[in-house]
Amino acid sequence: MRVDLFDFELPEASIALRPPVPRDAGRLLVVRPGDALEDRKVRDLAQLLRPGDALVFNDTRVIPARLAGLRHRPGAPGLRMEAMLHLREAGDTWRAFARPGKRLAAGDRVSFGRHGASEPCDLGGLDATIAAKGEGGEITLRFDLAGPALDEAIARIGDLPLPPYIAGKRPTDARDATDYQTVYAREPGAVAAPTAGLHFSDALLADLDAAGIARHTVTLHVGAGTFLPVKADDTDDHRMHTEIGRLDAATAEALNAVRAGGGRVVAVGTTALRLLESAADSEGRLHAFAGPTEIFITPGTRIRAVDALMTNFHLPRSTLFMLVSAFSGLETMRATYAHAIASGYRFYSYGDSSLLFPARD
C-alpha cells in the first residue's frame, strides 16, 4: 500500500509533553466501526468491558538506554558520540543507533559514562568495541562487561530514552523516571515504554479486578525502531525492526480459554497485540512463543488473536498507525484521528488513549 495513505496533519499543540495526573485521568476515545465515536475517560474502562474479558499487558521495563561517550581511534582525535541501545544480541552485545553514525567504524573503541565525553576513564565508565556497522547509523557494540554486570553499568550511566518528539522539546527530568514506566513493569529490556499501559493506576487495576476482568502479561521489549519513520513509498518496501518477546504456555492456554468461554482478549498497546499475533496460529489459537519478531501489520492483515485494542494516538506515516488501520479500518481511523485532533485529544506517548474494536467484515 502507498505510505502516503497513512499521512495526516497534526498540530504541534496536540503533542503531549507530560502525562495526565493521575494516570487514569486521560481521555479514552471508544471506536466501534460503523457506530458513533464515544468520548470517555480511561477510568471508565471497567464499564466498557465485560466480565470474562481479559486484558493483556506488556510487562517490559524501560532501561536507561541512551549512552553518551567518546570514540577512540589510533591516530585520530576523540569524537563525542551518543548510542541508543535498541536490541540485545548477546550477554555482552547490543545493537544501537549512533550519532554521528557516519564517523564511526568497526574496530573503534568507545568509552561511555556519565562524563564519557570528557572523562572516559572515570570510575563509572563503561567501555565497548564497535563490532560492526550497519545502515542508517546502526552499530553493533560489544561491551567489556556482560550479563548482570553490564546491566548494572547501563543502569548507572545511561539516561532514560524519551521519544524524540518529547526529548526535542524539553530535557528529561526526575518525573520521567516514574512517568515513563508502567506500574506493572517487571522485565528490564525495553528502550521505549508500552505507552498504552502508562494510563493504568493501582486503583484502575483494582476496579478491573472487581468487575471480573482478568489480567495477563506478556513481554515484548520495545525497541527504538518504533520511532523510526517509514521512508519507503510503499509498505512492501519497508523493513520492520526486530523486537524480542515472550509468551509462556500457561498464559497462552489461559487466553485460549477466555475466547473459548465467550470472553474477549483485549490487548493493552500495539506491543501486546504484535506479540500475541506473532504467537497465534492460522486459527487464532495462541502457543508459547520466545524470540524475535518482525511482524508488520498493515490493512489486509488478518488479526487472529485479539478482539479489542487499547492504544494511544500515533505518528503520521508510522507502522503503528498502519497497525490500528489494519485493526479498525483505514477510513475509520482517519475519521477517528480527525475527531481526536478537533476535540483536543493529546497525542503520542504521554497523550490520551483509545479503545478500538475490529472492523466489521
Residue pairs with C-beta under 8 A, 6 or more apart in sequence:
1 234
1 235
1 236
1 298
1 299
1 300
2 233
2 234
2 235
3 230
3 232
3 233
3 234
3 235
3 238
3 317
4 233
4 317
5 330
6 230
6 316
6 317
6 318
6 321
6 322
6 325
6 330
7 316
7 317
8 316
8 334
8 337
8 338
9 316
10 315
10 316
10 341
10 347
11 341
14 341
14 344
14 345
14 346
14 347
14 351
15 165
15 166
15 169
15 346
15 347
15 348
15 351
16 346
16 347
16 348
16 349
16 350
16 351
16 352
17 166
17 169
17 170
17 350
18 175
18 179
18 350
19 26
19 179
19 198
19 350
20 26
20 199
20 346
20 352
22 201
22 203
23 42
23 183
23 198
23 199
23 200
23 201
23 204
24 41
24 42
24 43
24 199
24 200
24 201
24 203
24 204
25 41
25 42
25 43
26 41
26 42
26 199
26 346
26 351
26 352
26 353
27 39
27 40
27 41
27 42
27 345
27 346
27 352
27 353
28 39
28 40
28 41
28 42
28 44
28 45
28 48
28 310
28 352
28 353
28 354
28 355
29 37
29 38
29 39
29 40
29 336
29 339
29 340
29 345
29 352
29 353
29 354
29 355
30 37
30 38
30 39
30 40
30 48
30 354
30 355
31 37
31 328
31 332
31 333
31 336
31 354
31 355
31 356
31 357
32 38
32 357
33 328
33 329
33 332
33 357
33 358
33 359
33 360
34 360
37 335
37 336
37 339
39 343
40 48
40 355
42 199
42 204
42 352
42 353
43 204
43 207
45 204
45 207
45 208
45 310
45 355
46 204
46 207
46 208
46 210
46 211
46 213
47 211
48 355
49 55
49 208
49 211
49 213
49 264
49 266
49 308
50 213
50 263
50 264
51 211
51 212
51 213
52 212
52 213
52 214
52 258
52 261
52 262
52 263
52 264
53 213
53 214
53 258
53 263
53 264
53 265
53 266
53 308
54 213
54 214
54 215
54 216
54 254
54 255
54 258
54 263
54 264
54 265
54 266
55 208
55 213
55 214
55 215
55 216
55 266
55 268
55 310
56 216
56 217
56 218
56 255
56 265
56 266
56 267
56 268
56 272
56 276
56 306
57 182
57 184
57 194
57 197
57 200
57 215
57 216
57 217
57 218
57 268
57 269
57 272
58 182
58 194
58 197
58 217
58 218
58 219
58 220
58 222
58 268
58 269
58 271
58 272
58 275
59 182
59 184
59 185
59 186
59 187
59 217
59 218
59 219
60 185
60 187
60 188
60 189
60 190
60 194
60 219
60 220
60 221
60 222
60 271
61 181
61 185
61 186
61 187
61 188
61 189
61 190
62 160
62 161
62 180
62 181
62 185
62 190
62 191
62 192
62 193
62 222
63 85
63 151
63 154
63 155
63 158
63 188
63 189
63 190
63 191
64 154
64 155
64 157
64 158
64 159
64 160
64 161
65 84
65 85
65 86
65 154
65 158
65 161
65 191
65 224
66 82
66 83
66 84
66 85
66 158
66 159
66 160
66 161
67 82
67 83
67 84
67 85
67 96
67 112
67 116
67 126
67 154
67 157
67 158
67 159
68 80
68 81
68 82
68 112
68 113
68 114
68 116
68 117
68 159
69 80
69 81
69 82
69 83
69 110
69 111
69 112
69 113
69 116
69 117
69 120
70 78
70 79
70 80
70 81
70 110
70 111
70 116
70 117
70 118
70 120
71 78
71 79
71 80
71 81
71 103
71 104
71 108
71 109
71 110
72 78
72 108
72 109
72 110
72 111
72 120
73 79
73 105
73 107
73 108
73 109
78 120
79 100
79 103
79 104
80 117
81 98
81 99
81 100
81 103
81 104
81 110
82 98
82 99
83 96
83 97
83 98
83 110
83 112
83 139
83 141
84 96
84 97
84 98
84 161
84 191
84 224
85 94
85 95
85 96
85 141
85 154
85 158
85 191
85 224
86 94
86 95
86 96
86 97
86 191
86 223
86 224
86 225
86 241
87 94
87 95
87 223
87 241
87 242
87 243
87 244
88 94
88 95
88 189
88 221
88 244
89 95
89 140
90 146
91 146
91 147
91 150
92 142
92 143
92 144
92 145
92 146
92 147
92 150
93 131
93 140
93 141
93 142
93 143
94 140
94 141
94 143
95 134
95 138
95 139
95 140
95 141
96 138
96 139
96 140
96 141
97 136
97 137
97 138
97 139
97 224
98 104
98 137
98 138
98 139
99 137
100 137
101 133
101 136
101 137
101 138
101 139
102 137
104 130
104 133
104 139
105 130
105 133
106 130
106 131
106 132
106 133
107 129
107 130
108 129
108 130
109 127
109 128
109 129
109 130
110 127
110 128
110 129
110 130
110 141
111 120
111 121
111 125
111 126
111 127
112 120
112 125
112 126
112 127
112 128
112 157
113 119
113 120
113 122
113 124
113 125
113 126
113 157
114 122
114 124
114 156
114 157
115 122
115 124
115 125
116 125
116 126
116 157
119 125
120 127
124 153
124 156
124 157
125 157
126 143
126 144
126 145
126 150
126 153
126 154
126 157
127 143
127 144
128 141
128 142
128 143
128 144
129 141
129 142
130 139
130 140
130 141
131 140
131 141
131 142
132 139
132 140
133 139
133 140
134 140
136 228
143 150
143 153
145 153
151 188
159 172
160 172
160 176
160 177
160 180
161 167
161 191
161 192
161 224
162 172
162 176
162 180
162 349
163 192
163 227
163 348
163 349
164 227
165 315
165 348
165 349
166 348
166 349
166 350
179 198
179 350
180 193
180 198
180 349
181 193
181 198
182 193
182 194
182 197
182 198
182 200
183 200
183 201
183 202
183 205
184 197
184 200
184 205
184 217
186 217
187 219
187 221
189 219
189 221
189 244
190 221
190 222
190 223
191 221
191 222
191 223
191 224
192 222
192 223
192 224
192 226
192 227
192 349
193 222
193 349
194 220
194 222
194 268
194 269
194 271
194 272
195 269
195 312
195 348
195 349
195 350
196 268
196 269
196 270
196 310
196 311
196 312
196 353
197 268
197 269
198 349
198 350
199 353
200 268
205 215
208 215
209 215
214 254
214 258
214 263
216 251
216 254
216 255
217 251
218 245
218 246
218 247
218 251
218 272
218 275
218 276
219 245
219 246
219 247
219 275
220 243
220 244
220 245
220 246
220 271
220 272
220 274
220 275
220 293
221 243
221 244
221 245
222 243
222 271
223 241
223 242
223 243
225 240
225 241
225 242
225 243
226 241
226 319
226 320
228 241
229 315
229 317
229 318
230 238
230 317
230 318
230 319
230 322
231 238
232 238
235 296
235 298
235 322
238 296
238 319
240 294
240 295
240 296
240 319
241 294
242 292
242 293
242 294
243 271
243 274
243 292
243 293
243 294
244 291
244 292
244 293
245 274
245 275
245 278
245 289
245 290
245 291
245 292
245 293
246 275
246 289
246 290
247 275
247 276
247 279
247 286
247 287
247 288
247 289
247 290
248 288
249 287
249 288
252 279
252 286
252 287
252 288
252 289
253 286
255 265
255 276
255 286
255 305
256 285
256 286
258 264
258 265
259 265
259 284
259 307
264 307
264 308
265 276
265 305
265 306
265 307
265 308
266 306
266 307
266 308
266 309
266 310
267 273
267 276
267 306
267 308
267 309
267 310
268 310
269 309
269 310
269 311
270 309
270 311
270 314
270 320
270 323
270 324
273 297
273 303
273 306
273 309
273 323
273 327
274 293
274 295
274 297
274 323
275 289
275 293
276 286
276 305
276 306
277 295
277 297
277 303
277 304
277 305
277 306
278 289
278 293
278 295
279 286
279 287
279 288
279 289
279 305
280 286
280 287
280 304
280 305
281 287
281 304
282 304
283 304
284 304
284 305
285 305
286 305
296 319
296 322
297 303
297 319
297 322
297 323
297 326
297 327
298 322
298 323
298 325
298 326
299 322
299 325
299 326
299 329
299 330
300 326
301 326
303 326
303 327
303 358
306 327
307 357
307 358
308 355
308 356
308 357
308 358
309 324
309 327
309 355
309 356
310 353
310 354
310 355
310 356
311 320
311 324
311 353
311 354
311 356
312 347
312 348
312 349
312 351
312 352
312 353
312 354
313 337
313 340
313 345
313 346
313 347
313 348
313 351
313 352
313 353
313 354
314 320
314 321
314 324
314 347
314 348
315 321
315 348
321 333
321 337
324 333
324 354
324 356
325 332
325 333
325 334
327 356
327 358
327 359
328 336
328 356
328 357
328 358
328 359
329 359
332 359
336 354
340 347
340 352
340 354
345 351
345 352
346 352
